[in-house]
Amino acid sequence: MRIAIVGTGYVGLTTGACFANLGNDVICVDNNESKIEKLLNGNMPFYEPGLDELVKLNVKEKRLSFSTDIKEAVAQCEVIFICVNTPPKENGEADLSFVETVSESIANNMNEYRLIVEKSTVPVETGVWVQKTIEANLNGRVEFDVASNPEFLREGSAIHDFMNPDRVVIGVESERAEKILKELYKPLSAHIVVTDIRSAEIIKHASNSFLASKISFINVISRICAQVGADVTQVAEGIGLDRRIGKDFLKPGIGFGGFCFPKDLSAFVRIGEKLGVNMDMLRAVGDVNEAQKLYFKKMIEDHLWNLKNKTVGVLGISFKADTDDIRFAPAIDLIEMLIEEGVTIQAFDPQAMDNARTVLKDIVYATDPYEAAKDAEALVIMTDWSEFKQIDLLKIKSLMKRPLIFDGRNIYSPEKMKELGFQYLSIGRKPVNVEALKTKY
Ligand code: UDX
């Protein structure tokens, strides 16, 4: 099938490359000329494991191309996926202006039937607006359908998640649209959930809000565990084995980040409130997430005493491992809070250093974890990169002014840290070689 993907961000580029890899002819369109230029030169606009190879392979096989010309893409492709970004506005609502602009452009360039598919995460009833916008610009010239096909791609495992979906959700309101999307997803032989458009739009926000709720839930439990010296990892295992709960997304940490959970949660809260629904429950998920960062910062303060002029090493800036994305990253907030207190930060991240430099101007960028630890009063783990789990901790200890580690992602085992002689504090687990201070929250 010939497919147009409008928007070459995390969702659009991955979706385009994967559809091409399934044998479709895909044109990825973006109005950002420099981004398309980079892609035409074989350079990826962001880090996503395996994407570079997948794009290059499909470009070589002539199944994947890039263009700034939406007219050509609409003229050639029967299915058009809207994958433009829907950033949060000041009040938390999603900014849908890019969706509207693209809908107009599609309508203005349509000369025969087209299926326009919302893949960007959009508030429920956006499909109605896309329909109206296209109708208003088409004046009945040609037939079309709108559909919703939300993505469930996690950064760092987006290709895997596309090729191995738990389910494919298609929100349609015509047999023709349903048939086309079922045909398109057939090679994945995945469970296809067919709904109306509004239900499909809600599924995405509800899914992300639920996953975010699980994380805030375990982070609340981690604080109870910390106060009584219990072990949140054991609690998470004990509850996660109940198949109704499930073990995933029960890892305590410094809170969730990224351009999805924080944004989708606040958008969903606004959607509910505008519909007159009390959204306190989901508001609390966001509040817990903010509080978790403050809780971790206080833990550092409680054990370092005065922060001013102290040097602290930071490992990890991206919002999670296997991505260079720092959007809404808890590490950014925490580093800014520590700088506020007069701390000198020396940080290392395997992938996110360039992105971090655009935001964090007055920190020292280390070339590796050891340089970040050198002469530091403490070392703080803020992202769970697997490479941090393999570092030579005895070498780290020899480099630090004081063998004190705050592990915001519980990547190390307390037993091991005890053996190595570290003072070690983590989330929801007993401190090692240091007396537990009752951080009240
Ligand atoms: C998420 C959804 O998982 C995905 O389905 C949706 O399409 C987009 O949003 P993503 O934001 O890429 O994906 O990352 P995810 O792996 O979900 O993690 C989100 C945040 O939660 C990260 O900051 C991560 O560190 C944190 N997290 C995740 C935890 O703190 N604990 C966990 O157990 C899992």
Residues whose N, C-alpha, C, O or C-beta is under 5 A from the ligand:
A	BS01	UDX	E151 F152 L153 R154 E155 I215 F249 L250 K251 G253 G255 F256 G257 G258 C260 F261 F319 K320
